[in-house]
C-alpha cells in the first residue's frame, strides 16, 4: 500500500466524520440513519485497521531486509 493512498484515505475518513457530526444533529431522532452511519464507520475502521497492519508488515519486512544487509556488510568488512 502506498503511503499517499493511506494518508488520502485517512483524510477522507476525517472529512466524513466531520460531515457526519454536522448531519447527526439534523437527524438525531432517525435511529435507522444512525445505525447505517455506525455500520459505515465500523467498515471504514476495519479497512483503516487493515491498511495500518499491511503498512506495518511492509515496514517490518523492509527493516528485516536492511538489518540483514547491514549484518552481511559487517561480516565482509575487515
mmCIF file of the N, C-alpha and C atoms, coordinates in Angstrom:
data_MODEL
# 
_entry.id   MODEL 
# 
loop_
_atom_site.group_PDB 
_atom_site.id 
_atom_site.type_symbol 
_atom_site.label_atom_id 
_atom_site.label_alt_id 
_atom_site.label_comp_id 
_atom_site.label_asym_id 
_atom_site.label_entity_id 
_atom_site.label_seq_id 
_atom_site.pdbx_PDB_ins_code 
_atom_site.Cartn_x 
_atom_site.Cartn_y 
_atom_site.Cartn_z 
_atom_site.occupancy 
_atom_site.B_iso_or_equiv 
_atom_site.pdbx_formal_charge 
_atom_site.auth_seq_id 
_atom_site.auth_comp_id 
_atom_site.auth_asym_id 
_atom_site.auth_atom_id 
_atom_site.pdbx_PDB_model_num 
ATOM 1   N N  . UNK A 1 1  ? 0.838   -1.176 0.000  1.00 0.00 ? 1  UNK A N  1 
ATOM 2   C CA . UNK A 1 1  ? 0.000   0.000  0.000  1.00 0.00 ? 1  UNK A CA 1 
ATOM 3   C C  . UNK A 1 1  ? 0.884   1.240  0.000  1.00 0.00 ? 1  UNK A C  1 
ATOM 4   N N  . UNK A 1 2  ? 0.534   2.176  -0.836 1.00 0.00 ? 2  UNK A N  1 
ATOM 5   C CA . UNK A 1 2  ? 1.341   3.375  -0.926 1.00 0.00 ? 2  UNK A CA 1 
ATOM 6   C C  . UNK A 1 2  ? 0.993   4.317  0.217  1.00 0.00 ? 2  UNK A C  1 
ATOM 7   N N  . UNK A 1 3  ? 2.009   5.057  0.663  1.00 0.00 ? 3  UNK A N  1 
ATOM 8   C CA . UNK A 1 3  ? 1.818   5.979  1.774  1.00 0.00 ? 3  UNK A CA 1 
ATOM 9   C C  . UNK A 1 3  ? 0.798   7.053  1.408  1.00 0.00 ? 3  UNK A C  1 
ATOM 10  N N  . UNK A 1 4  ? 0.846   7.533  0.169  1.00 0.00 ? 4  UNK A N  1 
ATOM 11  C CA . UNK A 1 4  ? -0.074  8.583  -0.264 1.00 0.00 ? 4  UNK A CA 1 
ATOM 12  C C  . UNK A 1 4  ? -1.517  8.101  -0.154 1.00 0.00 ? 4  UNK A C  1 
ATOM 13  N N  . UNK A 1 5  ? -1.806  6.891  -0.619 1.00 0.00 ? 5  UNK A N  1 
ATOM 14  C CA . UNK A 1 5  ? -3.166  6.367  -0.558 1.00 0.00 ? 5  UNK A CA 1 
ATOM 15  C C  . UNK A 1 5  ? -3.630  6.229  0.874  1.00 0.00 ? 5  UNK A C  1 
ATOM 16  N N  . UNK A 1 6  ? -2.758  5.760  1.750  1.00 0.00 ? 6  UNK A N  1 
ATOM 17  C CA . UNK A 1 6  ? -3.125  5.587  3.152  1.00 0.00 ? 6  UNK A CA 1 
ATOM 18  C C  . UNK A 1 6  ? -3.519  6.924  3.764  1.00 0.00 ? 6  UNK A C  1 
ATOM 19  N N  . UNK A 1 7  ? -2.681  7.941  3.576  1.00 0.00 ? 7  UNK A N  1 
ATOM 20  C CA . UNK A 1 7  ? -2.982  9.241  4.155  1.00 0.00 ? 7  UNK A CA 1 
ATOM 21  C C  . UNK A 1 7  ? -4.180  9.883  3.467  1.00 0.00 ? 7  UNK A C  1 
ATOM 22  N N  . UNK A 1 8  ? -4.342  9.630  2.188  1.00 0.00 ? 8  UNK A N  1 
ATOM 23  C CA . UNK A 1 8  ? -5.531  10.122 1.488  1.00 0.00 ? 8  UNK A CA 1 
ATOM 24  C C  . UNK A 1 8  ? -6.792  9.508  2.055  1.00 0.00 ? 8  UNK A C  1 
ATOM 25  N N  . UNK A 1 9  ? -6.760  8.198  2.315  1.00 0.00 ? 9  UNK A N  1 
ATOM 26  C CA . UNK A 1 9  ? -7.906  7.524  2.917  1.00 0.00 ? 9  UNK A CA 1 
ATOM 27  C C  . UNK A 1 9  ? -8.175  8.070  4.307  1.00 0.00 ? 9  UNK A C  1 
ATOM 28  N N  . UNK A 1 10 ? -7.133  8.334  5.050  1.00 0.00 ? 10 UNK A N  1 
ATOM 29  C CA . UNK A 1 10 ? -7.288  8.867  6.401  1.00 0.00 ? 10 UNK A CA 1 
ATOM 30  C C  . UNK A 1 10 ? -7.905  10.261 6.361  1.00 0.00 ? 10 UNK A C  1 
ATOM 31  N N  . UNK A 1 11 ? -7.469  11.087 5.414  1.00 0.00 ? 11 UNK A N  1 
ATOM 32  C CA . UNK A 1 11 ? -8.049  12.422 5.272  1.00 0.00 ? 11 UNK A CA 1 
ATOM 33  C C  . UNK A 1 11 ? -9.515  12.329 4.882  1.00 0.00 ? 11 UNK A C  1 
ATOM 34  N N  . UNK A 1 12 ? -9.837  11.394 3.984  1.00 0.00 ? 12 UNK A N  1 
ATOM 35  C CA . UNK A 1 12 ? -11.233 11.185 3.599  1.00 0.00 ? 12 UNK A CA 1 
ATOM 36  C C  . UNK A 1 12 ? -12.069 10.787 4.803  1.00 0.00 ? 12 UNK A C  1 
ATOM 37  N N  . UNK A 1 13 ? -11.515 9.923  5.633  1.00 0.00 ? 13 UNK A N  1 
ATOM 38  C CA . UNK A 1 13 ? -12.220 9.472  6.833  1.00 0.00 ? 13 UNK A CA 1 
ATOM 39  C C  . UNK A 1 13 ? -12.509 10.647 7.765  1.00 0.00 ? 13 UNK A C  1 
ATOM 40  N N  . UNK A 1 14 ? -11.514 11.492 7.981  1.00 0.00 ? 14 UNK A N  1 
ATOM 41  C CA . UNK A 1 14 ? -11.694 12.645 8.865  1.00 0.00 ? 14 UNK A CA 1 
ATOM 42  C C  . UNK A 1 14 ? -12.766 13.577 8.302  1.00 0.00 ? 14 UNK A C  1 
ATOM 43  N N  . UNK A 1 15 ? -12.739 13.808 7.002  1.00 0.00 ? 15 UNK A N  1 
ATOM 44  C CA . UNK A 1 15 ? -13.758 14.665 6.381  1.00 0.00 ? 15 UNK A CA 1 
ATOM 45  C C  . UNK A 1 15 ? -15.146 14.062 6.548  1.00 0.00 ? 15 UNK A C  1 
ATOM 46  N N  . UNK A 1 16 ? -15.254 12.753 6.352  1.00 0.00 ? 16 UNK A N  1 
ATOM 47  C CA . UNK A 1 16 ? -16.544 12.084 6.519  1.00 0.00 ? 16 UNK A CA 1 
ATOM 48  C C  . UNK A 1 16 ? -17.045 12.209 7.948  1.00 0.00 ? 16 UNK A C  1 
ATOM 49  N N  . UNK A 1 17 ? -16.147 12.062 8.907  1.00 0.00 ? 17 UNK A N  1 
ATOM 50  C CA . UNK A 1 17 ? -16.547 12.166 10.313 1.00 0.00 ? 17 UNK A CA 1 
ATOM 51  C C  . UNK A 1 17 ? -17.051 13.576 10.634 1.00 0.00 ? 17 UNK A C  1 
ATOM 52  N N  . UNK A 1 18 ? -16.398 14.589 10.082 1.00 0.00 ? 18 UNK A N  1 
ATOM 53  C CA . UNK A 1 18 ? -16.841 15.960 10.318 1.00 0.00 ? 18 UNK A CA 1 
ATOM 54  C C  . UNK A 1 18 ? -18.227 16.187 9.722  1.00 0.00 ? 18 UNK A C  1 
ATOM 55  N N  . UNK A 1 19 ? -18.462 15.659 8.521  1.00 0.00 ? 19 UNK A N  1 
ATOM 56  C CA . UNK A 1 19 ? -19.777 15.785 7.897  1.00 0.00 ? 19 UNK A CA 1 
ATOM 57  C C  . UNK A 1 19 ? -20.835 15.052 8.708  1.00 0.00 ? 19 UNK A C  1 
ATOM 58  N N  . UNK A 1 20 ? -20.479 13.885 9.214  1.00 0.00 ? 20 UNK A N  1 
ATOM 59  C CA . UNK A 1 20 ? -21.434 13.096 9.986  1.00 0.00 ? 20 UNK A CA 1 
ATOM 60  C C  . UNK A 1 20 ? -21.818 13.791 11.278 1.00 0.00 ? 20 UNK A C  1 
ATOM 61  N N  . UNK A 1 21 ? -20.875 14.441 11.914 1.00 0.00 ? 21 UNK A N  1 
ATOM 62  C CA . UNK A 1 21 ? -21.187 15.151 13.152 1.00 0.00 ? 21 UNK A CA 1 
ATOM 63  C C  . UNK A 1 21 ? -22.193 16.262 12.891 1.00 0.00 ? 21 UNK A C  1 
ATOM 64  N N  . UNK A 1 22 ? -22.024 16.968 11.788 1.00 0.00 ? 22 UNK A N  1 
ATOM 65  C CA . UNK A 1 22 ? -22.964 18.027 11.441 1.00 0.00 ? 22 UNK A CA 1 
ATOM 66  C C  . UNK A 1 22 ? -24.329 17.436 11.095 1.00 0.00 ? 22 UNK A C  1 
ATOM 67  N N  . UNK A 1 23 ? -24.308 16.317 10.405 1.00 0.00 ? 23 UNK A N  1 
ATOM 68  C CA . UNK A 1 23 ? -25.550 15.680 9.984  1.00 0.00 ? 23 UNK A CA 1 
ATOM 69  C C  . UNK A 1 23 ? -26.269 15.032 11.160 1.00 0.00 ? 23 UNK A C  1 
ATOM 70  N N  . UNK A 1 24 ? -25.537 14.527 12.130 1.00 0.00 ? 24 UNK A N  1 
ATOM 71  C CA . UNK A 1 24 ? -26.162 13.823 13.251 1.00 0.00 ? 24 UNK A CA 1 
ATOM 72  C C  . UNK A 1 24 ? -27.067 14.743 14.060 1.00 0.00 ? 24 UNK A C  1 
ATOM 73  N N  . UNK A 1 25 ? -26.758 16.011 14.105 1.00 0.00 ? 25 UNK A N  1 
ATOM 74  C CA . UNK A 1 25 ? -27.627 16.957 14.800 1.00 0.00 ? 25 UNK A CA 1 
ATOM 75  C C  . UNK A 1 25 ? -28.960 17.084 14.068 1.00 0.00 ? 25 UNK A C  1 
ATOM 76  N N  . UNK A 1 26 ? -28.909 17.012 12.738 1.00 0.00 ? 26 UNK A N  1 
ATOM 77  C CA . UNK A 1 26 ? -30.118 17.168 11.939 1.00 0.00 ? 26 UNK A CA 1 
ATOM 78  C C  . UNK A 1 26 ? -31.055 15.976 12.071 1.00 0.00 ? 26 UNK A C  1 
ATOM 79  N N  . UNK A 1 27 ? -30.497 14.771 12.143 1.00 0.00 ? 27 UNK A N  1 
ATOM 80  C CA . UNK A 1 27 ? -31.368 13.594 12.189 1.00 0.00 ? 27 UNK A CA 1 
ATOM 81  C C  . UNK A 1 27 ? -31.098 12.734 13.427 1.00 0.00 ? 27 UNK A C  1 
ATOM 82  N N  . UNK A 1 28 ? -30.971 13.382 14.565 1.00 0.00 ? 28 UNK A N  1 
ATOM 83  C CA . UNK A 1 28 ? -30.672 12.668 15.804 1.00 0.00 ? 28 UNK A CA 1 
ATOM 84  C C  . UNK A 1 28 ? -31.766 11.677 16.166 1.00 0.00 ? 28 UNK A C  1 
ATOM 85  N N  . UNK A 1 29 ? -32.981 11.928 15.742 1.00 0.00 ? 29 UNK A N  1 
ATOM 86  C CA . UNK A 1 29 ? -34.090 11.033 16.067 1.00 0.00 ? 29 UNK A CA 1 
ATOM 87  C C  . UNK A 1 29 ? -34.200 9.862  15.101 1.00 0.00 ? 29 UNK A C  1 
ATOM 88  N N  . UNK A 1 30 ? -33.498 9.903  14.001 1.00 0.00 ? 30 UNK A N  1 
ATOM 89  C CA . UNK A 1 30 ? -33.600 8.841  12.999 1.00 0.00 ? 30 UNK A CA 1 
ATOM 90  C C  . UNK A 1 30 ? -32.647 7.702  13.356 1.00 0.00 ? 30 UNK A C  1 
ATOM 91  N N  . UNK A 1 31 ? -33.174 6.696  14.036 1.00 0.00 ? 31 UNK A N  1 
ATOM 92  C CA . UNK A 1 31 ? -32.366 5.577  14.519 1.00 0.00 ? 31 UNK A CA 1 
ATOM 93  C C  . UNK A 1 31 ? -31.762 4.792  13.365 1.00 0.00 ? 31 UNK A C  1 
ATOM 94  N N  . UNK A 1 32 ? -32.507 4.626  12.300 1.00 0.00 ? 32 UNK A N  1 
ATOM 95  C CA . UNK A 1 32 ? -32.004 3.847  11.169 1.00 0.00 ? 32 UNK A CA 1 
ATOM 96  C C  . UNK A 1 32 ? -30.840 4.552  10.482 1.00 0.00 ? 32 UNK A C  1 
ATOM 97  N N  . UNK A 1 33 ? -30.893 5.855  10.390 1.00 0.00 ? 33 UNK A N  1 
ATOM 98  C CA . UNK A 1 33 ? -29.782 6.610  9.803  1.00 0.00 ? 33 UNK A CA 1 
ATOM 99  C C  . UNK A 1 33 ? -28.549 6.490  10.693 1.00 0.00 ? 33 UNK A C  1 
ATOM 100 N N  . UNK A 1 34 ? -28.758 6.553  12.001 1.00 0.00 ? 34 UNK A N  1 
ATOM 101 C CA . UNK A 1 34 ? -27.637 6.406  12.927 1.00 0.00 ? 34 UNK A CA 1 
ATOM 102 C C  . UNK A 1 34 ? -27.021 5.019  12.818 1.00 0.00 ? 34 UNK A C  1 
ATOM 103 N N  . UNK A 1 35 ? -27.867 4.000  12.723 1.00 0.00 ? 35 UNK A N  1 
ATOM 104 C CA . UNK A 1 35 ? -27.375 2.633  12.594 1.00 0.00 ? 35 UNK A CA 1 
ATOM 105 C C  . UNK A 1 35 ? -26.582 2.457  11.301 1.00 0.00 ? 35 UNK A C  1 
ATOM 106 N N  . UNK A 1 36 ? -27.072 3.032  10.210 1.00 0.00 ? 36 UNK A N  1 
ATOM 107 C CA . UNK A 1 36 ? -26.364 2.943  8.931  1.00 0.00 ? 36 UNK A CA 1 
ATOM 108 C C  . UNK A 1 36 ? -25.009 3.635  9.020  1.00 0.00 ? 36 UNK A C  1 
ATOM 109 N N  . UNK A 1 37 ? -24.957 4.796  9.679  1.00 0.00 ? 37 UNK A N  1 
ATOM 110 C CA . UNK A 1 37 ? -23.681 5.504  9.832  1.00 0.00 ? 37 UNK A CA 1 
ATOM 111 C C  . UNK A 1 37 ? -22.711 4.699  10.687 1.00 0.00 ? 37 UNK A C  1 
ATOM 112 N N  . UNK A 1 38 ? -23.222 4.105  11.751 1.00 0.00 ? 38 UNK A N  1 
ATOM 113 C CA . UNK A 1 38 ? -22.357 3.292  12.622 1.00 0.00 ? 38 UNK A CA 1 
ATOM 114 C C  . UNK A 1 38 ? -21.793 2.107  11.852 1.00 0.00 ? 38 UNK A C  1 
ATOM 115 N N  . UNK A 1 39 ? -22.617 1.500  11.011 1.00 0.00 ? 39 UNK A N  1 
ATOM 116 C CA . UNK A 1 39 ? -22.144 0.373  10.211 1.00 0.00 ? 39 UNK A CA 1 
ATOM 117 C C  . UNK A 1 39 ? -21.063 0.823  9.234  1.00 0.00 ? 39 UNK A C  1 
ATOM 118 N N  . UNK A 1 40 ? -21.273 1.969  8.588  1.00 0.00 ? 40 UNK A N  1 
ATOM 119 C CA . UNK A 1 40 ? -20.261 2.501  7.676  1.00 0.00 ? 40 UNK A CA 1 
ATOM 120 C C  . UNK A 1 40 ? -18.977 2.821  8.426  1.00 0.00 ? 40 UNK A C  1 
ATOM 121 N N  . UNK A 1 41 ? -19.111 3.393  9.631  1.00 0.00 ? 41 UNK A N  1 
ATOM 122 C CA . UNK A 1 41 ? -17.937 3.706  10.448 1.00 0.00 ? 41 UNK A CA 1 
ATOM 123 C C  . UNK A 1 41 ? -17.168 2.441  10.807 1.00 0.00 ? 41 UNK A C  1 
ATOM 124 N N  . UNK A 1 42 ? -17.901 1.398  11.147 1.00 0.00 ? 42 UNK A N  1 
ATOM 125 C CA . UNK A 1 42 ? -17.269 0.132  11.515 1.00 0.00 ? 42 UNK A CA 1 
ATOM 126 C C  . UNK A 1 42 ? -16.504 -0.462 10.336 1.00 0.00 ? 42 UNK A C  1 
ATOM 127 N N  . UNK A 1 43 ? -17.112 -0.432 9.164  1.00 0.00 ? 43 UNK A N  1 
ATOM 128 C CA . UNK A 1 43 ? -16.450 -0.955 7.963  1.00 0.00 ? 43 UNK A CA 1 
ATOM 129 C C  . UNK A 1 43 ? -15.208 -0.124 7.645  1.00 0.00 ? 43 UNK A C  1 
ATOM 130 N N  . UNK A 1 44 ? -15.335 1.181  7.731  1.00 0.00 ? 44 UNK A N  1 
ATOM 131 C CA . UNK A 1 44 ? -14.196 2.058  7.447  1.00 0.00 ? 44 UNK A CA 1 
ATOM 132 C C  . UNK A 1 44 ? -13.081 1.848  8.464  1.00 0.00 ? 44 UNK A C  1 
ATOM 133 N N  . UNK A 1 45 ? -13.445 1.682  9.730  1.00 0.00 ? 45 UNK A N  1 
ATOM 134 C CA . UNK A 1 45 ? -12.437 1.427  10.764 1.00 0.00 ? 45 UNK A CA 1 
ATOM 135 C C  . UNK A 1 45 ? -11.708 0.115  10.495 1.00 0.00 ? 45 UNK A C  1 
ATOM 136 N N  . UNK A 1 46 ? -12.442 -0.898 10.042 1.00 0.00 ? 46 UNK A N  1 
ATOM 137 C CA . UNK A 1 46 ? -11.817 -2.177 9.714  1.00 0.00 ? 46 UNK A CA 1 
ATOM 138 C C  . UNK A 1 46 ? -10.859 -2.019 8.537  1.00 0.00 ? 46 UNK A C  1 
ATOM 139 N N  . UNK A 1 47 ? -11.269 -1.262 7.528  1.00 0.00 ? 47 UNK A N  1 
ATOM 140 C CA . UNK A 1 47 ? -10.403 -1.036 6.368  1.00 0.00 ? 47 UNK A CA 1 
ATOM 141 C C  . UNK A 1 47 ? -9.144  -0.268 6.766  1.00 0.00 ? 47 UNK A C  1 
ATOM 142 N N  . UNK A 1 48 ? -9.304  0.745  7.604  1.00 0.00 ? 48 UNK A N  1 
ATOM 143 C CA . UNK A 1 48 ? -8.137  1.508  8.061  1.00 0.00 ? 48 UNK A CA 1 
ATOM 144 C C  . UNK A 1 48 ? -7.218  0.641  8.916  1.00 0.00 ? 48 UNK A C  1 
ATOM 145 N N  . UNK A 1 49 ? -7.805  -0.188 9.761  1.00 0.00 ? 49 UNK A N  1 
ATOM 146 C CA . UNK A 1 49 ? -7.001  -1.104 10.571 1.00 0.00 ? 49 UNK A CA 1 
ATOM 147 C C  . UNK A 1 49 ? -6.213  -2.063 9.710  1.00 0.00 ? 49 UNK A C  1 
ATOM 148 N N  . UNK A 1 50 ? -6.868  -2.581 8.676  1.00 0.00 ? 50 UNK A N  1 
ATOM 149 C CA . UNK A 1 50 ? -6.191  -3.496 7.754  1.00 0.00 ? 50 UNK A CA 1 
ATOM 150 C C  . UNK A 1 50 ? -5.054  -2.773 7.032  1.00 0.00 ? 50 UNK A C  1 
ATOM 151 N N  . UNK A 1 51 ? -5.307  -1.540 6.603  1.00 0.00 ? 51 UNK A N  1 
ATOM 152 C CA . UNK A 1 51 ? -4.271  -0.764 5.913  1.00 0.00 ? 51 UNK A CA 1 
ATOM 153 C C  . UNK A 1 51 ? -3.085  -0.503 6.837  1.00 0.00 ? 51 UNK A C  1 
ATOM 154 N N  . UNK A 1 52 ? -3.373  -0.192 8.101  1.00 0.00 ? 52 UNK A N  1 
ATOM 155 C CA . UNK A 1 52 ? -2.288  0.022  9.064  1.00 0.00 ? 52 UNK A CA 1 
ATOM 156 C C  . UNK A 1 52 ? -1.483  -1.248 9.279  1.00 0.00 ? 52 UNK A C  1 
ATOM 157 N N  . UNK A 1 53 ? -2.170  -2.370 9.385  1.00 0.00 ? 53 UNK A N  1 
ATOM 158 C CA . UNK A 1 53 ? -1.489  -3.647 9.571  1.00 0.00 ? 53 UNK A CA 1 
ATOM 159 C C  . UNK A 1 53 ? -0.601  -3.968 8.375  1.00 0.00 ? 53 UNK A C  1 
ATOM 160 N N  . UNK A 1 54 ? -1.119  -3.762 7.157  1.00 0.00 ? 54 UNK A N  1 
ATOM 161 C CA . UNK A 1 54 ? -0.331  -4.017 5.953  1.00 0.00 ? 54 UNK A CA 1 
ATOM 162 C C  . UNK A 1 54 ? 0.892   -3.108 5.902  1.00 0.00 ? 54 UNK A C  1 
ATOM 163 N N  . UNK A 1 55 ? 0.710   -1.838 6.246  1.00 0.00 ? 55 UNK A N  1 
ATOM 164 C CA . UNK A 1 55 ? 1.833   -0.894 6.235  1.00 0.00 ? 55 UNK A CA 1 
ATOM 165 C C  . UNK A 1 55 ? 2.873   -1.300 7.269  1.00 0.00 ? 55 UNK A C  1 
ATOM 166 N N  . UNK A 1 56 ? 2.421   -1.721 8.442  1.00 0.00 ? 56 UNK A N  1 
ATOM 167 C CA . UNK A 1 56 ? 3.324   -2.170 9.494  1.00 0.00 ? 56 UNK A CA 1 
ATOM 168 C C  . UNK A 1 56 ? 4.119   -3.389 9.033  1.00 0.00 ? 56 UNK A C  1 
ATOM 169 N N  . UNK A 1 57 ? 3.446   -4.338 8.395  1.00 0.00 ? 57 UNK A N  1 
ATOM 170 C CA . UNK A 1 57 ? 4.139   -5.527 7.898  1.00 0.00 ? 57 UNK A CA 1 
ATOM 171 C C  . UNK A 1 57 ? 5.160   -5.159 6.831  1.00 0.00 ? 57 UNK A C  1 
ATOM 172 N N  . UNK A 1 58 ? 4.799   -4.227 5.956  1.00 0.00 ? 58 UNK A N  1 
ATOM 173 C CA . UNK A 1 58 ? 5.718   -3.766 4.910  1.00 0.00 ? 58 UNK A CA 1 
ATOM 174 C C  . UNK A 1 58 ? 6.960   -3.128 5.527  1.00 0.00 ? 58 UNK A C  1 
ATOM 175 N N  . UNK A 1 59 ? 6.762   -2.289 6.517  1.00 0.00 ? 59 UNK A N  1 
ATOM 176 C CA . UNK A 1 59 ? 7.886   -1.629 7.187  1.00 0.00 ? 59 UNK A CA 1 
ATOM 177 C C  . UNK A 1 59 ? 8.743   -2.654 7.925  1.00 0.00 ? 59 UNK A C  1 
ATOM 178 N N  . UNK A 1 60 ? 8.110   -3.634 8.552  1.00 0.00 ? 60 UNK A N  1 
ATOM 179 C CA . UNK A 1 60 ? 8.856   -4.677 9.266  1.00 0.00 ? 60 UNK A CA 1 
ATOM 180 C C  . UNK A 1 60 ? 9.721   -5.485 8.308  1.00 0.00 ? 60 UNK A C  1 
ATOM 181 N N  . UNK A 1 61 ? 9.162   -5.835 7.141  1.00 0.00 ? 61 UNK A N  1 
ATOM 182 C CA . UNK A 1 61 ? 9.948   -6.579 6.144  1.00 0.00 ? 61 UNK A CA 1 
ATOM 183 C C  . UNK A 1 61 ? 11.132  -5.749 5.662  1.00 0.00 ? 61 UNK A C  1 
ATOM 184 N N  . UNK A 1 62 ? 10.909  -4.468 5.411  1.00 0.00 ? 62 UNK A N  1 
ATOM 185 C CA . UNK A 1 62 ? 11.999  -3.596 4.964  1.00 0.00 ? 62 UNK A CA 1 
ATOM 186 C C  . UNK A 1 62 ? 13.066  -3.480 6.047  1.00 0.00 ? 62 UNK A C  1 
ATOM 187 N N  . UNK A 1 63 ? 12.643  -3.390 7.283  1.00 0.00 ? 63 UNK A N  1 
ATOM 188 C CA . UNK A 1 63 ? 13.582  -3.305 8.400  1.00 0.00 ? 63 UNK A CA 1 
ATOM 189 C C  . UNK A 1 63 ? 14.409  -4.584 8.506  1.00 0.00 ? 63 UNK A C  1 
ATOM 190 N N  . UNK A 1 64 ? 13.774  -5.729 8.382  1.00 0.00 ? 64 UNK A N  1 
ATOM 191 C CA . UNK A 1 64 ? 14.499  -7.005 8.431  1.00 0.00 ? 64 UNK A CA 1 
ATOM 192 C C  . UNK A 1 64 ? 15.510  -7.102 7.299  1.00 0.00 ? 64 UNK A C  1 
ATOM 193 N N  . UNK A 1 65 ? 15.089  -6.676 6.101  1.00 0.00 ? 65 UNK A N  1 
ATOM 194 C CA . UNK A 1 65 ? 15.985  -6.722 4.942  1.00 0.00 ? 65 UNK A CA 1 
ATOM 195 C C  . UNK A 1 65 ? 17.199  -5.827 5.164  1.00 0.00 ? 65 UNK A C  1 
ATOM 196 N N  . UNK A 1 66 ? 16.971  -4.619 5.668  1.00 0.00 ? 66 UNK A N  1 
ATOM 197 C CA . UNK A 1 66 ? 18.082  -3.701 5.922  1.00 0.00 ? 66 UNK A CA 1 
ATOM 198 C C  . UNK A 1 66 ? 19.009  -4.227 7.010  1.00 0.00 ? 66 UNK A C  1 
ATOM 199 N N  . UNK A 1 67 ? 18.438  -4.831 8.032  1.00 0.00 ? 67 UNK A N  1 
ATOM 200 C CA . UNK A 1 67 ? 19.250  -5.412 9.105  1.00 0.00 ? 67 UNK A CA 1 
ATOM 201 C C  . UNK A 1 67 ? 20.116  -6.532 8.565  1.00 0.00 ? 67 UNK A C  1 
ATOM 202 N N  . UNK A 1 68 ? 19.536  -7.354 7.699  1.00 0.00 ? 68 UNK A N  1 
ATOM 203 C CA . UNK A 1 68 ? 20.286  -8.456 7.097  1.00 0.00 ? 68 UNK A CA 1 
ATOM 204 C C  . UNK A 1 68 ? 21.420  -7.925 6.224  1.00 0.00 ? 68 UNK A C  1 
ATOM 205 N N  . UNK A 1 69 ? 21.117  -6.920 5.399  1.00 0.00 ? 69 UNK A N  1 
ATOM 206 C CA . UNK A 1 69 ? 22.143  -6.336 4.535  1.00 0.00 ? 69 UNK A CA 1 
ATOM 207 C C  . UNK A 1 69 ? 23.274  -5.727 5.369  1.00 0.00 ? 69 UNK A C  1 
ATOM 208 N N  . UNK A 1 70 ? 22.923  -5.043 6.423  1.00 0.00 ? 70 UNK A N  1 
ATOM 209 C CA . UNK A 1 70 ? 23.927  -4.423 7.286  1.00 0.00 ? 70 UNK A CA 1 
ATOM 210 C C  . UNK A 1 70 ? 24.790  -5.489 7.957  1.00 0.00 ? 70 UNK A C  1 
ATOM 211 N N  . UNK A 1 71 ? 24.163  -6.560 8.421  1.00 0.00 ? 71 UNK A N  1 
ATOM 212 C CA . UNK A 1 71 ? 24.916  -7.655 9.052  1.00 0.00 ? 71 UNK A CA 1 
ATOM 213 C C  . UNK A 1 71 ? 25.890  -8.283 8.065  1.00 0.00 ? 71 UNK A C  1 
ATOM 214 N N  . UNK A 1 72 ? 25.452  -8.457 6.824  1.00 0.00 ? 72 UNK A N  1 
ATOM 215 C CA . UNK A 1 72 ? 26.326  -9.036 5.806  1.00 0.00 ? 72 UNK A CA 1 
ATOM 216 C C  . UNK A 1 72 ? 27.498  -8.108 5.517  1.00 0.00 ? 72 UNK A C  1 
ATOM 217 N N  . UNK A 1 73 ? 27.253  -6.814 5.494  1.00 0.00 ? 73 UNK A N  1 
ATOM 218 C CA . UNK A 1 73 ? 28.332  -5.860 5.259  1.00 0.00 ? 73 UNK A CA 1 
ATOM 219 C C  . UNK A 1 73 ? 29.339  -5.893 6.404  1.00 0.00 ? 73 UNK A C  1 
ATOM 220 N N  . UNK A 1 74 ? 28.868  -6.049 7.610  1.00 0.00 ? 74 UNK A N  1 
ATOM 221 C CA . UNK A 1 74 ? 29.776  -6.132 8.756  1.00 0.00 ? 74 UNK A CA 1 
ATOM 222 C C  . UNK A 1 74 ? 30.631  -7.391 8.692  1.00 0.00 ? 74 UNK A C  1 
ATOM 223 N N  . UNK A 1 75 ? 30.047  -8.491 8.238  1.00 0.00 ? 75 UNK A N  1 
ATOM 224 C CA . UNK A 1 75 ? 30.787  -9.747 8.136  1.00 0.00 ? 75 UNK A CA 1 
ATOM 225 C C  . UNK A 1 75 ? 31.859  -9.675 7.063  1.00 0.00 ? 75 UNK A C  1 
ATOM 226 N N  . UNK A 1 76 ? 31.588  -8.973 5.981  1.00 0.00 ? 76 UNK A N  1 
ATOM 227 C CA . UNK A 1 76 ? 32.522  -8.876 4.860  1.00 0.00 ? 76 UNK A CA 1 
ATOM 228 C C  . UNK A 1 76 ? 33.628  -7.874 5.153  1.00 0.00 ? 76 UNK A C  1 
ATOM 229 N N  . UNK A 1 77 ? 33.331  -6.817 5.866  1.00 0.00 ? 77 UNK A N  1 
ATOM 230 C CA . UNK A 1 77 ? 34.320  -5.768 6.150  1.00 0.00 ? 77 UNK A CA 1 
ATOM 231 C C  . UNK A 1 77 ? 35.398  -6.294 7.088  1.00 0.00 ? 77 UNK A C  1 
ATOM 232 N N  . UNK A 1 78 ? 36.679  -5.925 6.783  1.00 0.00 ? 78 UNK A N  1 
ATOM 233 C CA . UNK A 1 78 ? 37.788  -6.374 7.646  1.00 0.00 ? 78 UNK A CA 1 
ATOM 234 C C  . UNK A 1 78 ? 37.848  -5.611 8.945  1.00 0.00 ? 78 UNK A C  1 
# 
